[in-house]
């Protein structure tokens, strides 16, 4: 079995997965036009893609989404079972938000449209091979919105957890967020340093903070603390 990564020498080895033979031929020609990319296999389904990964060295995989049988999004986890570190991207005609969300959740590091320029597709392959990611503008906008929504959810969760603390622990978290040490908090509140440490340890555990920095970040997100 050949699964060693291309360590920067020679072209990037690409696996194409698309059920349309004409598309496979077109993309293979497009990607192989220069010297930086080599299409090692172009197959019509996920089952054959799995076999390619077991027998060939592949640096990057590009998958169509809508295919008979197992689609690209559902099939990507199967490829990652064989090669967990494999950089993969969806290369599709459909840029719907649901597809973008599903692709990212499945482990895709990129999302491209077949209407993207050849230069962008080659650039995406290069970026994926280098350990990066590559998303079309629409996909990138979705990621920004998703991150904003996720942060809002985290903020709400942090607020709920902190609101459930006793008042003296909330006050201590506020002082932690201001950068005060345990000794300084003890002086501020007229308590022993050991008592502050004990209360803060309990507070950190209650809100799910692994350390002081995480606790401070969570406290910063809560208005009025």
N, C-alpha and C positions, 0 to 999 in steps of 0.2 A: 504494500500500500504506500502510495506516495502522497504525503500531506505536508511536506516541509514548505515553509513560506519562502517566497522569493525574497532574498535578503538584499534587495536593491540592485541586483545585477540582472540585466536582460529585461525584456518587456514584462508588463503586468499581465498575468495569466487570468483570463476571464472565462466564466461559465455563463452562457446565455440560456434562459429557460423561457420559451414562448411557443405556444401551440401552433402559431401561423408560420408555415415553412418559408413564405416569401419574406416575412418580417425577420425571421432568423437569418436568412441569406443577406438581406439588406443590412441588418445591424452588424453581422460578421464582417461584411465588406467595409462598412463605415469605420468600425473600430480597428480593423487590421490595416487601414490605409497608411498609417504611419508606422514607426518602428517602436513606439512606446507601449503598444498593447498587442497581445496575442490571444485570440479566441481559441481556447483549447477544446471546447465542446459547445455545441448549440443543440439543445434537446427540447422536445415538445412537452415534457411533463415532469412533475416532481419525482416520480419513481426513477426515471432515467437520470435525473440530476443527482439523486442520492448515490446511484451507482458510479457516476462520474467522480464524485467526491471521494469515493472509496478507492478509486483506481488512478486518479490523476492529481497532480499538484495544481491547486486553484488558489489564486490570490483574492479574487473578487467575484461575486455572483450578482447578476442582473436578472430579475424575475418579472415576468408579466403578472398581472393580477388575475384577470378573467381568463381562466383556462378550464377545459372540461376536466371532470374529476376533482382533483385537489387544486384549489386556486393558489396563487402566489403567496397571499397573506397566511392562509392556513398551512401552506407547505413549508414556509420558511423555518418554523421551529424544527421540522424534520431534518432540514439541512444543517441547522445549528447543533442538532444532536450528534451528527457525524463530525462536524467541524465547529466547535463552540466559538472559536475566535474568528470565524469567517466574516469579513465585511460584505454586507449584502445591501442592495437597493432595489426598490421597485422601479421598473421602467414600463410605463403604462400609458394608455390613451386617456384614462379617467383620473381626474384630479379632485374627486369629491372629498370633502372633509372626512367622511366616514372611512374612506380608503386610507387617507393619510393617518388618521388615528389608529386604524387597525394595523397598518404597516409598522408604525413606531412601536406599538404594543407588542408586535410579534418579534421585534428585534432588528428591524431595518435601520440602517445608518444613513439611508438616502432615499429620496423620492424624486423621480424624474419623469418627464413626459416625453413620449415618442416624437413630439413636435419640437422638442428642444434642439438647439443647434448641435451638429456633430462635435464642435469644439467643446461645448458644455458637457456632453456625455463623456468625452475623453477626459475632460477635467474632473468630472465626478469620479471616474474610475481611479484616476491618479490620487485624488483626495482620499478616497476610501482605502486605497492600498497604503497610504501614508498614515493611516490611523484616524483620519478626520471623518467628516460627514459632508453630505451635499444634498441640498433640498431646493426644489424650484421655489420661486418667489411666493407662490400661493401656499405651498407647504410650509415655508418658513414663517409666513404670517400666521398660519394655524398653530405652529409650535409656540409662537410668542403669545397668542391668545390662550393656549392651553397652559402655559407656564404661569400666566397672570391669574387664570382661574384657580390653578393649583395653589399658588401662593395665597390667594384669598381664602381658600379652604383651610390652609395651614394656619393663617392668621385667626380665622374663626375658631379653629380647634384650640390654638394656644390661648385665646381669650377665655374660652370655656373652662379649660383646665386651670388657668390661673385664678379665674373667678371662684373656683371651688376651694381655693386655699383659705386658711384662716387669715384674718387681717394682718397679724404680725408677720406672717410669712410673705404676704403680698408686699408689705412695706420693705422687707428685706430684699425681695427680688427687684424692687424698684431701685434700691441702693446698689445692688449688684449691676444693674443695667447702667448706672451712672459711673461705674468703674471703681467703686469703693471695695477695699479689702475687708476680710472678716474682722480684723482688728478695728478698722475705721467704722464699720457698721456697728460693732459692739460699743464703741465710744458714742456714736450718734444716738443709739437707742438705750444706752445705760445698761448693757448686758455684758455677761462674761463672753470672751471670745469663743470658748468651748460651746457655750449655749447657742451662739450664732451658727457655728459650724454644724451643730446637730440639727437645728431648725432648717438650715439651708439644704443639708443632705436629704432631709425628709421632703422638702419642697421640690428639689430636683427630681427625686424619684416619682413624686406625684404627677409632675407635668411631663415626665418622660425625657428629661434633659440628661444627656450622658456626662456633661461637664459644665463648668461655669460659663464658658463662652456660649454654648447652646442656650443656656438659661437666660443669659443676657440678651441674646438675639430674640428669643421668644418674648421677653418682657418688653423690649423695644417695640415690638409689633402691636402691643396692646395699648390702645389709647387710654390716657387717663391714669395709667399705673404710676 
